Amino acid sequence: MTAATESWAKLWPSQQPEKSEPLLKALHILTRDGKLNADSRRKLKQVLHLVNFLRPAIAAALERSDDPVFADVGAGKSYLGFILYDLMLAQAGRGRMVGVETREDLVVKSQALADESGFERMKFICAPIAQAKLPDSEIEMVTALHACDTATDDAIHFALRHKAKTVALVPCCQAEVARLLDGKSGSMHQLWRHPIQRREFGAHVTNVIRGLFLEAHGYKVRVTELTGLEHSLKNELILAERHQLTNPKARAELDRLVNELGVRPALLDVI
């Protein structure tokens, strides 16, 4: 192992980190000489922190099933999917990872990298999240890292369609609720009167509604900080694990909140 490899391998909880070096170079997390720059170090820390949150659920899925399916939607360059596969599924010798992405060039590149890396149980689908369907009616986990605006809501509906046991969301920009609040009056309108506050309040309300929506569908939801703000301003992690089919109390709370605000995001109207 080179000195450059040792510098990043301290962050990399793989049994054989030197074998992961070509993958991380292909993902542009490592430079050509095997080093981490400041931007890639921040990116790697974010993803590894999320992996640590997901480890217990993935381990439980591998115990429940001989062939669990995990889906990373709005995958982009598939940093998260590749790292989850490399650190957990490859070492387990089973489990499938499916990436869903709308941009065909990224899907082609990701599939080529999976093939080159020997990740034979990693496949990619070119489709919008809202239209993507897997042949498996039930999957173990859905992840969406920095899916923009309502793409995170599409990830939630994708998880419900496939009866996912775990959902992990790190939302990105969120504009829908802010648009719906524009021009709304009422006893709370001072919370969103100014545009900058409307954007921030709208983003906060969006994630509150997402959490309650998942709870209403039987998930136990935890909302926490993903990493320090020095690594990313898009830092809120919504982690949900399904415990029952429905939760009437959460549904009532969600309906009350939406009625009081006077806005109804499309998340609540799509089955």
DORO-407509 format. One record per atom (N, C-alpha, C): residue in one letter; y, z, x. Coordinates in pm, whole numbers, plus 50000, padded with zeros to 5 digits. Layout:
<sites>
aYZX ...
</sites>
This chain:
<sites>
m498805000050085 m500005000050000 m501245000050089 t502174990850062 t503384989950142 t504355001150104 a505375003050192 a506385013250163 a507135009950036 a507374996950012 a508064992949889 a507224996349768 t505914993749777 t505034996949665 t505005011849638 e504975019749743 e504935034249727 e506175039349654 s507325032749674 s508565037549613 s508535036649461 w507895026049406 w507825024949260 w506505030249204 a505485030949288 a504185035749240 a504265050349195 k505245057749248 k505435071649204 k505765072149055 l506375061349004 l506715060648861 l505555055248779 w504575049148846 w503585040948776 w502255048448767 p501885053548649 p500695062048638 p499395054248628 s499265043748707 s498045035748708 s497075041048813 q495785039248787 q494795043448885 q494875034949012 q495265022248998 q495385013349112 q496715005849102 p497835012349133 p499145006249110 p499364993349189 e498714991949303 e498924979749382 e498434967349307 k497434969049219 k496954957749140 k497934953749032 s498854962648996 s499844959748893 s501074952848950 e501184952349082 e502394946949144 e502674932449103 p501684923249103 p501984909449060 p502504908748917 l501954917048828 l502414917248690 l503874921548682 l504224932248752 l505594937248745 l506584927648810 k506134920248909 k507004909948967 k507214898648866 a506154894748798 a506274884048698 a507194888148583 l507214901048551 l508104906148446 l509524908748497 h509734906248627 h511024908548693 h511434923248690 i510444931948685 i510704946148701 i510764949548849 l509914942948927 l509964944149073 l510574931649133 t511284933349244 t511794921749318 t510634915149393 r510904903849456 r509844896549526 r509214904849638 d510014913849699 d509464922149807 d508944935549756 g508754936549622 g508114948449567 g509004960349548 k510314958249541 k511244969349526 k511814969749383 l512364981349350 l513054983249222 l514554983049246 n515294974849169 n516744976249173 n517174985949064 a518454988949058 a518924999248964 a518644995548820 d518854982848783 d518644978648645 d517164979348606 s516284974448694 s514854974748663 s514304988848662 r514884997648744 r514455011648742 r514765017948607 r515955015248553 r516325020348420 r515375014748315 k515115001648323 k514234995248225 k512825001248230 l512315002948353 l510965008148368 l510875022548318 k511885030548346 k511865044448299 k511865045148147 q512635036448082 q512655036247936 q511275033347880 v510665022547932 v509375018347878 v508295028747908 l508285034148029 l507275044148064 l507445056947982 h508695060347949 h508925072147867 h508345069847727 l508535057547675 l507975054247544 l506445054347551 v505875049047659 v504415049347675 v503895063647668 n504605072847731 n504165086947729 n504185092647588 f505175088547507 f505195092847367 f503975087347292 l503545075147328 l502485068347254 l501075071647303 r500955077247420 r499635079947479 r498695087447385 p499125098647322 p498185105847235 p497665097247119 a498545089447058 a498125081046945 a497185069946991 i497445064247108 i496565053747160 i495205059547196 a495205071247260 a493935077647294 a493135080847169 a493805085647063 a493115088646938 a492555075946875 a493315064846884 a492835052146829 a491585047246903 l491565048947033 l490415044847113 l489195053347083 e489415065747040 e488295074347000 e487765070446862 r488675066246773 r488275062846636 r487545049546627 s487935040146711 s487455026446694 s486985020546827 d485975011946819 d485505004746937 d486424993046972 d487194988546874 d488064976846896 d489394978546823 p490184988646861 p491464990746792 p492454979546824 v493314976646728 v494314966046744 v495704972446746 f496514968246843 f497884973046858 f498804960846854 a499914962046784 a500834950746770 a502224954746818 d502794946346904 d504174947946950 d504974936546890 v505884939646798 v506584929146723 v508034928146770 g508584915946754 g509884913346815 g509754915446965 a508674910047022 a508234913947156 a509154909447268 g509924898747246 g510764893747355 g509894889447473 k510184894847590 k509384891747710 k508154900647722 s507954909347622 s506724917247609 s506534927547719 y507644933247768 y507514944047867 y506604955147817 l506884959647695 l506134971047642 l504654967647624 g504364956147565 g502974952247541 g502184951147670 f502774944747772 f502074943247899 f501834956847966 i502814965547960 i502664978448027 i501654987247954 l501674986847820 l500664994347745 l499254989347777 y499114976247785 y497804970547815 y497384974647957 d498264973148053 d497924975848192 d497554990548213 l498314999548152 l498115013848179 l497035020148093 m496755014347976 m495805021047886 m494635012147844 l494905000447789 l493804992447735 l492944986447846 a493574982047954 a492784976448064 a491854986948123 q492374999148138 q491555009748195 q490475014448098 a490775013747967 a489775017647867 a488675007147853 g488994994647887 g488014983847875 g487814978947734 r488684982747642 r488594978147504 r489934980147436 g490044974747315 g491314975047243 g492054961947265 r492704957147158 r493434944447165 r494924946847145 m495734938947216 m497184939147203 m497654925647153 v498444925647045 v498994913346988 v500514914246995 g501124904047054 g502584903247057 g503074893146956 v504114896746882 v504704887746782 v506144884746824 e506464871946838 e507784867846886 e508134854246826 t509404852146791 t509814839746727 t510084828446826 r510444831946951 r510824821647049 r509574816147117 e509324803247093 e508084797147141 e507984797447292 d509124795547363 d509064795347509 d508604808847564 l509044819847501 l508624832947546 l507154835547515 v506704830547399 v505294832147363 v504404824747463 v504784812447499 v503994804447594 v503944811447730 k505094816347778 k505144823047908 k504344836047907 s504444843547797 s503724856247789 s502224854047785 q501774843947709 q500344841247703 q499814836647839 a500614828647908 a500214824148042 a500094835948137 l501044845348130 l500994857048216 l499804865848183 a499504867348054 a498334875248014 a497054869048069 d496964855748061 d495784848948112 d495674850548264 e496814848948334 e496814850348480 e496454864548523 s496824874348441 s496574888348475 s495164892948438 g494414884148372 g493084887848329 g493064896948207 f494154896548130 f494254904748009 f493674896747892 e492354895547887 e491714886547792 e491824891547648 r492174904247628 r492304909447492 r493764910647451 m494614902447512 m496044902247480 m496424888347432 k496924887447308 k497264874647248 k498674875147190 f499264863347171 f500624862447121 f500704852947003 i501534856646906 i501744848646785 i503214844546781 c503464831746759 c504834826846746 c505184826346597 a505954836046551 a506314836746409 a507374847346390 p508214846146287 p509094857246251 p508244869246209 i508744881146234 i507984893146201 i507644893446053 a508584889445968 a508384890145824 a507284880845776 q506964870445855 q505954860745813 q504644862245890 a504644870045996 a503454871146080 a502364879146009 k501164873946015 k500014881045957 k498864880546057 l498244891846078 l497094892646166 l495824891246083 p494764885946143 p493494884946069 p492924898646033 d493314908946112 d492844922546084 d493714928645974 s493114933045865 s493894938745755 s494484952245791 e493844959345884 e494344972345927 e494434972546079 i495544978146130 i495714979646273 i496114994046303 e495994997646428 e496245011546466 e497715014646483 m498455005646548 m499835009046586 m500714996646583 v501964998746541 v502994988446550 v504154994246630 t504594986646730 t505754990646808 t506834979946797 a508094984146801 a509224974846803 a510294981046891 l510474975447008 l511434980647105 l512684971847104 h513794977647056 h515094970947054 h515074958046972 a514374958546856 a514454947446760 a515804948246688 c516554937346687 c517934937846642 c518064938046489 d519014946046443 d519434946746303 d518234948246211 t518064939246114 t517014940946015 t515614937246067 a515504932546192 a514174929846249 a513364942846258 t514044954046278 t513334966846276 t512754969646138 d513494965946033 d512964967545897 d511764958345874 d511824946245931 d510674937245922 d509454943545990 a509704950646100 a508604957346170 a507974968146082 i508804975246006 i508294985545915 i507414979145807 h507894968145747 h507094961545644 h505804955745703 f505884950545825 f504684945545893 f503674956945908 a504154968645948 a503264980245964 a502634984145831 l503394983845723 l502854987545591 l501834977245544 r502104964245568 r501154953845527 r499804955545597 h499854960045721 h498634961345800 h498144975745809 k498704984445725 k498234998245712 k498175005345848 a499215003445927 a499245009346060 a499245024546053 k498475030546139 k498415045246143 k499605051146218 t500145043646313 t501285048446392 t502335037446398 v503605041446386 v504725032146397 v505725038146495 a506135030346594 a507105034946693 a508245024846699 l509455029346666 l510615020546657 l511735025746747 v512315016846826 v513545019946898 v514555009446854 p515335012246748 p516225002146691 p517324998046787 c517824985946765 c518944980946844 c520174980446753 c520934969546758 c522144968346675 c521744968846527 q522594974946446 q522304976646304 q523584974346225 a523674962946160 a524934959046096 a524864958345945 e523674957945888 e523544955345744 e524254965945660 v523984978645686 v524584989345604 v526084989845623 a526564987445745 a528014987145767 a528664976345681 r528024964845670 r528564954145583 r528574958645438 l527514965345395 l527434969845257 l528464980645225 l528824988645325 l529804999345305 l531244994245301 d531474982645360 d532834977345367 d533404975545226 g534504982245200 g535154981545069 g534664991544968 k533614999145002 k533115009444910 k534065021444908 s534345026244788 s535175038244774 s534295049744730 g534915060844697 g534145072444654 g534505084744733 s533835095644702 s534205108444761 s533945109044911 m533075100344964 m532755100945106 m533325089245186 h534225081345126 h534625068945192 h535365071245323 q535905083145345 q536555085945473 q535575085145590 l534295086745561 l533285085945667 l533165071945724 w533595061845647 w533455048045695 w534725039845677 r535875046445660 r537115038945635 r537515030345753 h537395035545874 h537765028045993 h536575019846044 p536805007246083 p535684998446121 p534765004246228 i535325010346333 i534465015646439 i533595026946386 q534145035246298 q533355046046240 q532365040746137 r532735029646070 r531825023645973 r530585018246045 r530795012246164 r529645007246240 r528735018646283 e529345029346336 e528525040546383 e527845047846268 f528595050246161 f528025057046046 f526935048445981 g527195035345972 g526205026245914 g524915026145994 a525025026346127 a523825026646212 a523055039546191 h523775050646184 h523125063646163 h522415063946027 v523105059645923 v522515059545789 v521285050445784 t521385039145853 t520255029845855 t518985036745905 n519105044146015 n517915050646071 n517455062445986 v518395069245920 v518005079845827 v517185073945712 i517655062745657 i516945056145548 i515575051345594 r515495045945716 r514195041445769 r513205052945778 g513685064345828 g512805075945839 g512315080745704 l513215081745607 l512835086045472 l511905075945405 f512145063045430 f511295052645373 f509855054045424 l509715056445554 l508385058445611 l507745071245556 e508545081745542 e508015094145484 e507545091745341 a508315084045265 a507925081145126 a506605073645119 h506255066545227 h504975059345233 h503895067345305 g504105080345317 g503045088945363 g503015091945512 y504055087845584 y504095090445728 y504805103645757 k504335110445859 k505065121745915 k505955116246025 v507255118546013 v508235111746098 v508895121646193 r508995117446318 r509755124946418 r510815115546474 v512065120146478 v513165112346534 v513695119946654 t513725113146769 t514115120046891 t514795110346986 e515305115847097 e515915107747201 e514825101447287 l514945088747315 l513945082047399 l514145085647546 t515325082847599 t515665086447737 t517105091047739 g517585094847858 g518975098647871 g519885086747845 l521105089447800 l522035078647768 l522435070547891 e522185075948010 e522495068248131 e521565056248146 h520415056448077 h519455045348085 h519685035047974 s520075039647855 s520305030447743 s521085037447634 l522065030147575 l522795035647461 l521975034147332 k521015024947332 k520115023247218 k518935032447240 n519065044847195 n518285055747251 n517515063847149 e517495059347024 e516855067146917 e515435062146894 l514475071146902 l513075067846878 l512645073446744 i512135064646657 i511535068646530 i510035067246546 l509345078446545 l507895078546567 l507225083946441 a506365075846381 a505765079346252 a504255078346259 e503565088246204 e502115088246196 e501695090446051 r500795082246003 r500445082645861 r499475094145833 h499795102145730 h498965113445691 h498495112245546 q499195104345463 q498835102845323 q499385089645274 l499065085945150 l499485073045099 l500935073045052 t501355083844988 t502725084744938 t503235099044952 n504565100444943 n505205113544947 n506325113444843 p506055118144721 p507055117644614 p508345125144648 k508235136144720 k509435143844755 k510355135644844 a509785128944943 a510595120445032 a511195108844954 r510435103144862 r510955092244779 r512145096844697 a512065108844642 a513195114144562 a514415116244651 e514215121444771 e515335123344865 e515955109944902 l515125099944924 l515625086644959 l516435080744844 d515925081744722 d516645076344607 d517985083544587 r517985096544608 r519235104344592 r520265099944695 l519835098144820 l520765093944926 l521355080244896 v520505070844858 v520975057244831 v521935057144712 n521645064944610 n522525065344493 n523875071344528 e523885081644611 e525155088044646 e526015079144735 l525375071744825 l526125062844912 l526575050244839 g525795045944741 g526135033744668 g525765020944742 v524875021844840 v524415009944911 v522885010044912 r522314998044907 r520864996844907 r520434985945003 p520004989445123 p519564979345219 p518324972045172 a518134959945223 a517014951645180 a515664957745214 l515624966745309 l514384973745345 l513704979245221 l514494984245124 l513934991245008 l513464981644899 d513794968844912 d513484959444804 d512324949944836 v511844950344961 v510744941445001 v509454949345000 i508444943944936 i507144950544931 i506314946145052 
</sites>
